[in-house]
Amino acid sequence: MTDQGDRPVFRPCPGLGNPHVQTIAARAVRSRLESRQRRTRIRTDDGDFLDLDVWPLAEPRAVCLLLHGLEGSGRSGYITATSGALAARGIVGVGLNFRSCGGEPNLTPGSYHSGRTDDIARALAWLGERFAGLPRAAVGFSLGGNALLVYLGRTGEGADVACAAAISVPYDLAACAAALDRGLGRLYARRFLRTLRDKAREKAARFPDVVPARAAHASSMREFDDWLTAPVHGFRDAEDYYARSSAARHVGAVRVPTLLVQSADDPLVPSGSIPLARIAANPHLTMELTGRGGHVGFLDRTRRAGPGGWLEAGVASFVSAGTERGAAPRAGRNAGGENPRG
């Protein structure tokens, strides 16, 4: 792990050294935090909509887009916690609800996936209009972190952010899908698949010519991605989707200051799948690799999760420094590079 100035080394809260306990406890603690977000909806040029959850501030000095993980939302506990930490530094946190994740079905057959970046570009363009003149940043968690790194890699120096951060990223999607198909990983997969299958069932009823009905019966993440994610979003199969959408493929092309926070004991991300050599070779990336911490866990010895927690405080500090250095990017630039149909 790389220390940043007086940044403390992460030490897990006593009793929370186990990665599964750390992961589950952090989710439970953050879910109790008060949400102050206010929802706004924007229409997309493909006939759909995006919901954004905005943490209101009277006189902000910067704005930060927050991207949730698989089957999360713009009001997930870690989004709320990070928004609070950012607010304490005068930065507006805006949680993007990926399509189908805001509590209402979206209007097109496609929804979201680990490599979809056009909606990130749309949200950043909206921030540029709504918060004109303010520097922008972006923070992604898990799947959202992967998608953010894909966006940053595809856009390079043209990214519409002054800085970024990505936490608990599934850098190698194939390896992570395999991890969810064995041992205790199956428990996490079962939770994800419960809502994914429900959404697949609803989509198949509305778009029977596009969304295969069998996706509602997928028994693993790879099967779900093979039957629905890949064909609906323009990939050949799950293997093609994983190969083209894994962040490991794109980290070398990131050209804005980006903080990467990862735990070696992450139960959803095998430590061997983290592209440490590629990350070390890119001077724009700062890696904080902890020995323990679980998946989007990082409950430290202060027993806090929220604005004062180790993770949230570190991310807010990095974003604060980055937006102070960076000028406001131009509004309205679209994401470049490869983007299969939505």
VEXDREN-2710 file (C-alpha; in Angstrom, 1 decimal):
% VEXDREN-2710
k/r/px/py/pz
1/MET/0.0/0.0/0.0
2/THR/1.2/3.5/-0.8
3/ASP/0.8/6.1/1.9
4/GLN/-0.2/9.5/0.8
5/GLY/1.3/12.1/3.1
6/ASP/-0.1/11.5/6.5
7/ARG/-2.6/9.0/5.2
8/PRO/-2.8/6.1/7.8
9/VAL/-2.3/2.5/6.8
10/PHE/-5.6/0.6/6.9
11/ARG/-6.0/-1.7/9.9
12/PRO/-9.3/-3.5/10.2
13/CYS/-11.6/-3.1/13.2
14/PRO/-10.9/-5.9/15.8
15/GLY/-13.2/-8.8/15.1
16/LEU/-13.6/-7.8/11.4
17/GLY/-10.4/-9.3/10.0
18/ASN/-12.3/-11.9/8.0
19/PRO/-13.0/-10.6/4.5
20/HIS/-16.6/-11.9/4.4
21/VAL/-17.4/-10.4/7.8
22/GLN/-15.7/-7.1/6.7
23/THR/-17.7/-7.0/3.5
24/ILE/-21.1/-7.8/5.2
25/ALA/-20.5/-5.6/8.2
26/ALA/-19.6/-2.6/6.2
27/ARG/-22.7/-2.9/4.1
28/ALA/-24.8/-3.2/7.2
29/VAL/-23.2/-0.1/8.9
30/ARG/-23.4/2.1/5.8
31/SER/-27.0/1.1/5.1
32/ARG/-28.0/2.9/8.4
33/LEU/-26.6/6.2/7.3
34/GLU/-29.0/9.1/6.6
35/SER/-29.6/9.8/3.0
36/ARG/-29.9/13.4/1.9
37/GLN/-29.9/12.9/-1.8
38/ARG/-32.5/14.4/-4.0
39/ARG/-33.4/12.7/-7.2
40/THR/-33.5/14.2/-10.7
41/ARG/-34.2/12.6/-14.0
42/ILE/-32.6/13.2/-17.4
43/ARG/-33.8/11.9/-20.7
44/THR/-31.4/10.1/-23.0
45/ASP/-31.1/10.4/-26.8
46/ASP/-32.0/6.7/-27.2
47/GLY/-35.4/7.1/-25.7
48/ASP/-34.6/6.1/-22.1
49/PHE/-33.8/8.0/-18.9
50/LEU/-31.2/8.2/-16.2
51/ASP/-31.9/9.0/-12.5
52/LEU/-29.3/10.9/-10.5
53/ASP/-29.3/11.3/-6.8
54/VAL/-27.8/14.7/-5.8
55/TRP/-26.5/15.6/-2.3
56/PRO/-27.5/19.3/-2.1
57/LEU/-24.9/21.9/-1.1
58/ALA/-25.5/25.7/-1.0
59/GLU/-22.1/26.8/-2.3
60/PRO/-20.2/23.9/-3.8
61/ARG/-16.7/24.3/-5.2
62/ALA/-16.6/21.0/-7.1
63/VAL/-18.9/18.1/-8.1
64/CYS/-18.2/14.3/-8.1
65/LEU/-20.1/11.6/-10.0
66/LEU/-20.5/8.4/-8.0
67/LEU/-21.0/5.0/-9.7
68/HIS/-22.4/2.1/-7.8
69/GLY/-21.7/-1.6/-8.0
70/LEU/-23.7/-4.6/-9.3
71/GLU/-27.4/-4.2/-8.4
72/GLY/-26.6/-1.3/-6.2
73/SER/-28.1/2.2/-6.7
74/GLY/-27.3/5.9/-6.4
75/ARG/-28.4/5.6/-2.7
76/SER/-26.4/2.6/-1.8
77/GLY/-24.7/2.9/1.6
78/TYR/-21.2/3.5/0.2
79/ILE/-22.6/6.2/-2.1
80/THR/-24.3/7.9/0.8
81/ALA/-21.2/7.7/3.0
82/THR/-18.9/9.0/0.3
83/SER/-21.3/11.8/-0.5
84/GLY/-21.2/12.9/3.1
85/ALA/-17.4/12.9/3.2
86/LEU/-17.3/14.9/0.0
87/ALA/-19.9/17.4/1.2
88/ALA/-17.7/18.1/4.3
89/ARG/-15.1/19.3/1.7
90/GLY/-17.5/21.4/-0.3
91/ILE/-18.0/18.9/-3.1
92/VAL/-21.4/17.8/-4.4
93/GLY/-21.8/14.0/-4.7
94/VAL/-24.1/12.9/-7.5
95/GLY/-25.0/9.2/-7.6
96/LEU/-25.8/7.8/-11.0
97/ASN/-28.4/5.1/-11.0
98/PHE/-27.4/2.7/-13.8
99/ARG/-30.3/1.8/-16.0
100/SER/-32.8/-0.5/-14.2
101/CYS/-31.2/0.3/-10.8
102/GLY/-33.2/3.3/-9.7
103/GLY/-36.3/1.4/-8.6
104/GLU/-38.1/1.6/-11.9
105/PRO/-37.6/-0.5/-15.1
106/ASN/-35.8/1.4/-17.9
107/LEU/-37.4/1.8/-21.3
108/THR/-35.0/-0.1/-23.6
109/PRO/-34.0/-3.7/-23.8
110/GLY/-30.4/-3.0/-22.6
111/SER/-29.6/-1.8/-19.1
112/TYR/-26.0/-1.6/-17.8
113/HIS/-22.9/-3.7/-17.6
114/SER/-19.2/-3.5/-16.5
115/GLY/-18.0/-1.9/-19.7
116/ARG/-20.8/0.5/-20.6
117/THR/-19.5/4.0/-20.6
118/ASP/-22.0/6.1/-22.7
119/ASP/-24.2/6.8/-19.6
120/ILE/-21.2/7.9/-17.6
121/ALA/-20.5/10.4/-20.4
122/ARG/-24.1/11.5/-20.4
123/ALA/-24.1/12.0/-16.6
124/LEU/-20.8/14.0/-16.8
125/ALA/-22.2/16.2/-19.5
126/TRP/-25.2/16.9/-17.4
127/LEU/-23.0/17.8/-14.5
128/GLY/-21.1/20.2/-16.7
129/GLU/-24.4/22.0/-17.5
130/ARG/-25.9/21.8/-14.0
131/PHE/-22.7/22.8/-12.2
132/ALA/-21.2/25.0/-14.9
133/GLY/-17.6/26.2/-14.2
134/LEU/-17.0/23.7/-11.3
135/PRO/-14.3/21.0/-11.7
136/ARG/-15.6/17.5/-12.0
137/ALA/-14.4/14.2/-10.5
138/ALA/-15.7/10.6/-10.6
139/VAL/-15.6/7.7/-8.1
140/GLY/-16.7/4.2/-8.9
141/PHE/-17.3/1.2/-6.7
142/SER/-16.9/-2.5/-7.8
143/LEU/-18.7/-2.8/-11.2
144/GLY/-18.9/1.0/-11.2
145/GLY/-15.2/1.3/-10.7
146/ASN/-14.6/-1.1/-13.6
147/ALA/-16.8/0.9/-15.8
148/LEU/-15.1/4.1/-14.7
149/LEU/-11.7/2.8/-15.6
150/VAL/-12.9/1.6/-19.0
151/TYR/-14.3/5.1/-19.6
152/LEU/-11.0/6.8/-18.5
153/GLY/-9.0/4.4/-20.6
154/ARG/-11.1/4.9/-23.7
155/THR/-11.1/8.7/-23.4
156/GLY/-7.5/9.2/-22.2
157/GLU/-6.6/12.8/-22.0
158/GLY/-10.1/13.7/-23.2
159/ALA/-11.8/12.5/-20.0
160/ASP/-14.3/15.0/-18.6
161/VAL/-12.9/14.8/-15.0
162/ALA/-10.0/16.4/-13.2
163/CYS/-9.4/13.2/-11.1
164/ALA/-11.0/9.9/-10.2
165/ALA/-11.0/7.0/-7.8
166/ALA/-12.0/3.3/-8.2
167/ILE/-12.6/1.0/-5.3
168/SER/-12.7/-2.8/-5.1
169/VAL/-12.5/-3.1/-8.9
170/PRO/-13.1/-6.5/-10.6
171/TYR/-10.2/-6.0/-13.0
172/ASP/-10.6/-9.4/-14.7
173/LEU/-14.3/-10.1/-15.2
174/ALA/-13.7/-13.7/-16.2
175/ALA/-11.7/-14.4/-13.0
176/CYS/-14.3/-12.7/-10.9
177/ALA/-17.2/-14.6/-12.5
178/ALA/-15.3/-17.8/-11.7
179/ALA/-14.8/-16.7/-8.1
180/LEU/-18.6/-16.2/-7.8
181/ASP/-19.1/-19.8/-9.0
182/ARG/-17.2/-21.5/-6.2
183/GLY/-17.1/-21.7/-2.4
184/LEU/-18.6/-18.9/-0.5
185/GLY/-18.7/-16.8/-3.7
186/ARG/-21.9/-18.7/-4.5
187/LEU/-23.6/-16.8/-1.7
188/TYR/-22.8/-13.5/-3.2
189/ALA/-23.8/-14.7/-6.7
190/ARG/-27.1/-15.9/-5.3
191/ARG/-27.9/-12.5/-3.9
192/PHE/-27.0/-10.7/-7.2
193/LEU/-28.9/-13.3/-9.3
194/ARG/-32.1/-12.9/-7.3
195/THR/-32.7/-9.4/-8.6
196/LEU/-31.0/-9.9/-12.0
197/ARG/-33.3/-12.8/-12.8
198/ASP/-36.4/-10.8/-11.8
199/LYS/-35.3/-8.0/-14.1
200/ALA/-34.6/-10.5/-16.9
201/ARG/-38.1/-11.9/-16.5
202/GLU/-39.7/-8.4/-16.8
203/LYS/-37.5/-7.5/-19.8
204/ALA/-38.3/-10.7/-21.6
205/ALA/-42.0/-10.0/-21.2
206/ARG/-41.6/-6.5/-22.7
207/PHE/-39.0/-7.3/-25.4
208/PRO/-39.4/-11.0/-26.3
209/ASP/-37.6/-10.6/-29.6
210/VAL/-34.5/-9.2/-27.9
211/VAL/-34.3/-10.5/-24.4
212/PRO/-34.1/-14.3/-24.1
213/ALA/-36.6/-15.8/-21.5
214/ARG/-34.1/-18.4/-20.3
215/ALA/-32.0/-15.6/-18.7
216/ALA/-34.6/-15.6/-15.9
217/HIS/-33.4/-19.1/-15.0
218/ALA/-29.6/-18.5/-15.1
219/SER/-27.9/-20.4/-12.3
220/SER/-24.5/-18.5/-12.3
221/MET/-23.2/-15.1/-13.2
222/ARG/-21.4/-16.5/-16.3
223/GLU/-24.6/-18.1/-17.5
224/PHE/-26.5/-14.8/-17.0
225/ASP/-23.8/-12.9/-18.9
226/ASP/-23.8/-15.5/-21.6
227/TRP/-27.6/-15.5/-22.0
228/LEU/-28.5/-11.9/-21.5
229/THR/-25.7/-9.4/-20.9
230/ALA/-23.6/-10.4/-23.9
231/PRO/-26.3/-10.8/-26.7
232/VAL/-28.4/-7.8/-25.6
233/HIS/-25.4/-5.5/-25.5
234/GLY/-23.7/-6.5/-28.7
235/PHE/-21.1/-9.0/-27.5
236/ARG/-20.6/-12.4/-29.0
237/ASP/-20.8/-14.3/-25.7
238/ALA/-19.8/-13.9/-22.0
239/GLU/-16.1/-14.5/-22.9
240/ASP/-16.2/-11.7/-25.4
241/TYR/-17.9/-9.4/-23.0
242/TYR/-15.4/-10.2/-20.2
243/ALA/-12.4/-9.7/-22.5
244/ARG/-13.6/-6.4/-23.9
245/SER/-15.0/-4.9/-20.7
246/SER/-12.4/-5.8/-18.1
247/ALA/-10.7/-2.8/-16.6
248/ALA/-7.3/-4.6/-16.8
249/ARG/-7.4/-4.0/-20.5
250/HIS/-7.8/-0.2/-20.1
251/VAL/-5.8/0.9/-17.0
252/GLY/-2.7/1.6/-19.0
253/ALA/-4.5/4.3/-21.0
254/VAL/-5.8/6.3/-18.1
255/ARG/-4.5/9.9/-18.3
256/VAL/-6.0/11.6/-15.3
257/PRO/-4.9/11.3/-11.6
258/THR/-6.7/8.2/-10.3
259/LEU/-6.7/6.6/-6.9
260/LEU/-7.2/2.8/-6.8
261/VAL/-8.2/1.2/-3.5
262/GLN/-8.1/-2.6/-3.4
263/SER/-7.9/-5.3/-0.7
264/ALA/-5.8/-8.4/-1.3
265/ASP/-8.4/-10.5/0.6
266/ASP/-11.4/-9.3/-1.5
267/PRO/-13.7/-12.3/-1.6
268/LEU/-15.1/-11.2/-5.0
269/VAL/-11.8/-10.2/-6.7
270/PRO/-9.0/-12.8/-6.7
271/SER/-5.8/-11.0/-5.8
272/GLY/-3.9/-12.6/-8.7
273/SER/-6.3/-10.9/-11.1
274/ILE/-5.2/-7.3/-10.1
275/PRO/-2.9/-6.0/-12.9
276/LEU/-0.3/-4.7/-10.6
277/ALA/2.4/-4.3/-13.2
278/ARG/0.2/-2.3/-15.6
279/ILE/-0.9/-0.1/-12.7
280/ALA/2.7/0.5/-11.5
281/ALA/3.7/1.4/-15.0
282/ASN/1.1/4.2/-15.3
283/PRO/2.3/7.4/-13.4
284/HIS/-1.3/8.7/-13.4
285/LEU/-2.4/5.9/-11.1
286/THR/-2.0/5.7/-7.3
287/MET/-2.6/2.2/-5.8
288/GLU/-3.5/1.6/-2.2
289/LEU/-3.4/-2.1/-1.8
290/THR/-4.4/-3.3/1.7
291/GLY/-3.8/-6.8/3.1
292/ARG/-7.3/-6.9/4.5
293/GLY/-10.6/-5.0/3.9
294/GLY/-13.0/-7.2/2.0
295/HIS/-15.1/-6.0/-0.9
296/VAL/-16.0/-2.3/-0.5
297/GLY/-15.4/-2.9/3.2
298/PHE/-12.5/-1.1/4.9
299/LEU/-14.1/-0.7/8.4
300/ASP/-11.0/0.4/10.4
301/ARG/-10.2/0.5/14.0
302/THR/-12.2/3.7/14.5
303/ARG/-15.2/1.4/13.9
304/ARG/-16.6/4.0/11.6
305/ALA/-18.1/3.9/8.1
306/GLY/-19.3/7.2/6.6
307/PRO/-17.7/10.6/6.4
308/GLY/-15.1/9.8/9.0
309/GLY/-14.3/6.3/7.8
310/TRP/-10.9/5.3/6.4
311/LEU/-12.2/4.6/2.9
312/GLU/-14.5/7.6/2.6
313/ALA/-12.0/10.1/4.2
314/GLY/-9.2/8.9/1.8
315/VAL/-11.4/9.1/-1.3
316/ALA/-12.7/12.6/-0.3
317/SER/-9.2/13.8/0.4
318/PHE/-7.9/12.6/-3.0
319/VAL/-10.9/14.1/-4.9
320/SER/-10.6/17.4/-3.0
321/ALA/-6.9/17.8/-3.9
322/GLY/-7.5/16.7/-7.5
323/THR/-10.4/19.2/-8.1
324/GLU/-8.4/22.0/-6.5
325/ARG/-5.6/21.3/-9.0
326/GLY/-7.8/20.6/-12.1
327/ALA/-9.6/23.1/-14.2
328/ALA/-13.2/22.5/-15.1
329/PRO/-13.4/20.3/-18.2
330/ARG/-15.5/21.3/-21.2
331/ALA/-19.1/20.3/-21.0
332/GLY/-20.8/18.0/-23.4
333/ARG/-18.0/15.9/-24.7
334/ASN/-19.1/12.3/-25.5
335/ALA/-17.3/9.1/-24.5
336/GLY/-15.1/7.9/-27.2
337/GLY/-14.0/4.4/-28.1
338/GLU/-15.7/1.1/-28.2
339/ASN/-19.3/1.0/-27.0
340/PRO/-21.5/-1.9/-28.0
341/ARG/-25.2/-1.1/-28.3
342/GLY/-27.0/-0.3/-25.1
END
